[in-house]
Structures are given as C-alpha cells and as structure tokens.
C-alpha cells in the first residue's frame, strides 16, 4: 500500500512540476503519469523524501476536497434567487408539449399565466437545490480509493458521472416534495397535469413530461449536474488555480 501511494504521489508531483513550466494540469494526463510511474517503480526507480512523507489517504483527501468545493459552489449558485431563472444555461422552460397551449393562451391575453408558471417552476428548483448539498458531500466522503483513481484516470466528466451514479435517485426524492409544494398554488400546473396525463396515454406527450412536478424535478437535477460538470472542467483545466488550498496536501510537497 505504501509503495502504491508513493508511486501515485510521485506522478502527482511530476505532473505539477511540468504544469508549472508549461500549462495547467490535465487530470487525464495525470492518469497517464500514474501508469508511467507504476512501470518505473516496478523497475526499481527511487522516490524523493518529500513524496515518501505523503500517504495515499492524503492524496485521496486532496481530490475529495476539490470535489467538495466544486459541488458546494454549484449548489450555492443554483440555490440562490435567480439561480435558475437568471441563468440561461439551466433556466427551466415550459415543456415542449405545453408550448403549443402557451401560444393560444397568449393570443387570448393569458400570457401572464404561462410566465407565472415558468417563474414558479424555476423558483421551485431554486428552493429544492440546497437539499443536494448534503447528498453530494456525503457521496464525496464515501468515495473509495478505487473511485478516486477512477476519477483521476477517467474521462473528463468522470467526477460528474460519479455524482450522478451515487446521488441521482436520492436527490430526486428530496427535490420532488419541495417542487410540489412550490407549485401547489399555480392553477395552470393542475390544468397541465390533467391534459398531460391524457396526452401521455395516447403517446402525444412524453411520459416524463406528463407531470409538471416530475418535469421540474428532473430539470433541477439536470441543472445541478451541469453546473458540477462546469466546475469539474475548471478544476481539470487549472487545479492549482481553482483549488490551491484544497490540494495543498498533495502539491505542497513540491516546495519541500
């Protein structure tokens, strides 16, 4: 175990040194470094004293702290007023199946009701998102060393996919009752649900769009994972610049 830790940390430190000279560390490249160092260590290559002082746990903790930062930032951004409504990347529109009805409503002077539903849908998502923080952070805490290595050496969205796999079901269960409460006073939502259920039976409306609360819940989940993906991309592009304090356990050994 100690030898494995030294190998991985040597790769981390070498990649950091290279990044200081050329460009920010790419976590995919880090995975390649790990494999290269495994081969080098197998042939008897020695490690520096600074590397030997760090443990595999510290390496894993550095990644966990970076992911916790990214998840918390994403939740904070979306959970604020206009976190969804004011962000075109995640703003929740009327379902496609309701847009046809919306046109008719606007023609007869009922456009404000459609606008009110859009606003309430987005406000519902903003109210629900804070529930995601505890689930995401717990997912990070439960991350194994195997999971951590998989994220380091995996595709560019490996961390986001890990979060989806470990939190999506529980997060949806947390979001739904909050969304239901937030849209309870919007009469248009009740009307939509009534006709959407009928439409879904004849294949005119997608099953997942047949209930406005289910629709908003799914869109809220999509927004959370989209923002986490953006945070992951930023950390992968410039890990030291994005999370230098969080990764100091790993990269701080360079100065020793």
WOURBEL-V832630 format. One line per field, one symbol per residue. phi: phi as a letter, one per 30 degrees, with the letter a starting at -180 (. if undefined). Layout:
phi: ???
//
This chain:
phi: .ddddddddddedddddddddbaddcdddddddedddeddddcjddcddddddccdddddddddddddddddddddddddeiececbddbedddeedcdddeeddddcicddddddddddddddddddeeddedddddddddddddddddddcdddcedddddedcbedddddddedddeddcdccddddddeddddddddcidbdedcdbdddddeddddedddddddddddddddbddddbeddcddddddddd
//
